[in-house]
Amino acid sequence: MTDRRLNRTHRADLRSFVPVPADSHFPIQNLPFGVFRPRAGSSGRVGVAIGEHVLDLSVIEQAGLLSSAGLAGSSLFRQASLNPFMALGPSAWSSVRARVSELLREDEPTLRDAGVLRDRALLPLRGVELMLPAEIGDYTDFYSSRHHAFNVGSMFRGPDNALMPNWVHLPVAYHGRASSIVVSGTSVHRPKGQTMPEGASRPVYSPSRLVDYELEMGFFVGPGNELGSPIPVEGAANHIFGLVLVNDWSARDIQKWEYQPLGPFLSKNFATSISPWVVTLEALEPFRCAGPVQDPEPLDYLASPGEWSYDIKLEVWLETHGLEQPHRLSLGNFNDLYWNVRQQLAHHTISGCNVRPGDLMASGTISGAAKSSRGCLLELTWRGTEPIELSNGEQRKFLADGDTVIMTGWSEANGYRIGFGECRGKLLPAQL
């Protein structure tokens, strides 16, 4: 049993003077960080979600209310990126989070009773524009769910050869495209590319016919490392700021044709959607749990004993033009990942690769053992051979133009939720 690093911010009896609905993803125990614009055309700044409001950290920073967190005279939060804050490391993250928790408590008058300042600092979420939380310099996508890897391998190679020999020894990954990462709510166009139709002798260039979503989570790197100096697995959590939801859109027909011998390229680089709020590892500490048993035991540099996964429920919903209500496609859990976030970061840097604040590392598709927990349509429909029946009689093998994919995730205990909000994206027709 790994010792819990719990503090006052985790108390179940904490309440905020800001109204928080009972089913909110953003109670005072969460306090996720993000970047927003208060109005169209204004500059971005850093905020914290609380209930149905955002607390503008640049306002309370300017008012001197963060001086006890060691930020006197700074302008850390009046900018459109979390990167400088991420770079400061766990001590600074925890100090700011503790001070924000204190300021938002129902029994703390400093902000609660400062009418003008309070109204400047607390803004309704529905009236702001949420932005990408970081300047993402590099993006890596792992392949860390054993159930997903086994299912996909079984489709193409049969169950006896589903997992490649290296899969149980290292966290497989590829380098993705950071420039096409978009924030939740951004629509995505169906990509074009080369495919090889069944029975054809030559490839064709056309819009993808098999666009899919991939249910993933990702973590943002905080302090980086020097080139040539790996991050050890036992200290990797100190380099991880927090987690977000990730939809790594995929064009399966383009991928099938292009992925050998080097892996995905155009089938993945057209778009990756992420949720706007970064939930810190500190907020998730009460929900840390054991992941799957790793057999064979990893090499020493990947050994990660103890509870280093997280109990996070994950849902995927589908909206279509013909549905009155969204249709739930799957319900899974983050703790189904075989390789945990510490192992992913340690392996990424073991070669001496340097990572930097704001780098994003995604988990790969997260699937569980049950069919209802499979994290993409490729698995749910078994390559399109088992179409999904929607409540209005429509069927889906893969995504249709106009479909909206909605991902959400949360941990729940002691009467409150630590949630991630939504990662939402609509698929538009291919551009001419």
C-alpha positions, 0 to 999 in steps of 0.5 A, a space after each residue: 500500500 503506497 502512503 497517501 500524500 493527503 492534506 487539507 485540500 482533500 477534506 471531504 467536508 470542505 465547502 466553497 462560498 461559490 455555489 457548486 452543484 452536487 454533480 459538478 466535476 469542479 468542487 473545491 477539492 478539485 481546482 483544475 487549472 486552465 487558460 481562458 479569455 474573458 471575452 472575444 478579442 481579449 488576452 488569455 490568462 490562467 484560471 481555476 474551475 470552481 463549480 460553474 465559475 472560473 477564478 481568474 488567477 491573474 486578478 487575485 495575483 495582481 491583488 497580492 492574494 497569492 503572496 503567501 504562496 511565494 508569488 509576491 510581485 510575479 505575473 505568472 498567471 496573466 498569460 495564455 499558457 500554463 507553461 511557466 507555472 508548470 515549470 516551477 514544480 510540485 512545491 509551487 503547484 501545491 502552494 498555489 493550490 492550497 492558497 486558492 483552496 483557502 481563498 474559496 472556502 465558505 468560512 474565509 472572508 478575504 475574497 468572499 467579502 471583497 465585493 468588487 474584487 470577487 466579481 472581477 475574479 469570479 466569472 461564469 464559465 458560460 461567458 468565457 472562451 476556454 483555450 489550450 492550457 499549454 504551449 505544446 512543444 512535443 506530443 507523444 502517443 503511447 500504446 499502453 492498454 493491454 486489452 486494446 493492443 490485444 483486441 487490435 492485434 487479434 483482428 489483424 494477426 489472430 489471438 495467438 500473435 496479438 501482442 508483439 514480443 516487445 509489448 510486455 517489456 516496454 511502453 510502445 509509443 510514437 511521436 505525434 504532431 503537436 501543431 494539430 492538437 485542439 481544445 475541446 469544442 473545436 470541429 475536425 474535418 474528415 481527412 484525405 489520404 491514400 488508401 488501398 481498397 479491398 481487391 484493388 491493385 493501386 491505392 486511391 486518394 480520397 476522403 477517409 471512409 473509416 474515421 474513428 475516435 480514440 478514448 485516451 488520457 494525457 499528462 502534461 510535463 512540468 519540469 523537464 530534464 537535461 539532454 542526456 539525463 533520464 528521469 528515473 521512474 521513482 521520481 517521475 511523478 514530480 515531473 507530471 503536472 496533471 492529466 487531461 482527456 484526449 481524443 486522438 482521432 484516427 483514420 483507420 483506412 489511411 492507417 492500414 495502408 501507411 503504418 508499415 513499417 514505421 507506424 501512423 502518420 497522416 492517419 493521426 496527424 490531422 487532429 487530436 482533441 484535449 479537454 481544457 482543464 488540467 487536473 493535478 496529480 495532487 487532486 487525484 491523490 485520494 484516487 490513486 490505486 493499483 494497475 494491472 499486474 505486470 508479468 513478466 516483471 519490467 526491467 529495473 529502470 521501469 520497476 514501479 511498485 505500489 499504487 501508481 494508477 488512478 481510479 478514473 471512470 471514463 465515458 464516451 457519448 455520441 451525438 448525431 443529427 437524428 438522436 434526441 439524446 446522446 448515445 453512450 458508447 462505452 464506460 471504462 476506467 483509466 486503471 485498465 492501463 498496463 503501463 502507468 504514467 511514471 513508467 511512460 515518462 521514465 521510458 521516454 527519457 531513458 535514451 537521454 531524450 529531454 522533455 520540456 514544460 508543456 509537453 503532452 504524453 497521451 496514453 493510447 486508447 484505453 480499453 477494458 476487458 468487457 466489450 462495453 469498455 472498449 475505447 474506440 469504434 474499431 474495437 466496439 464494432 470489431 472492424 465494422 462487422 458488428 455495427 452499433 445500433 442507436 436508439 433511433 434505428 441508425 447504425 454506426 460502424 465508424 463515424 459519419 459526418 456531423 457526428 459529435 464525440 463527447 468524452 468525459 471522466 471523473 473520480 468519485 468518493 466521499 460525496 464529491 467528484 474530481 472530474 475533467 469536464 468534457 472533451 468534445 469534437 464534431 466531425 465535419 465533411 472533408 474539405 474540397 
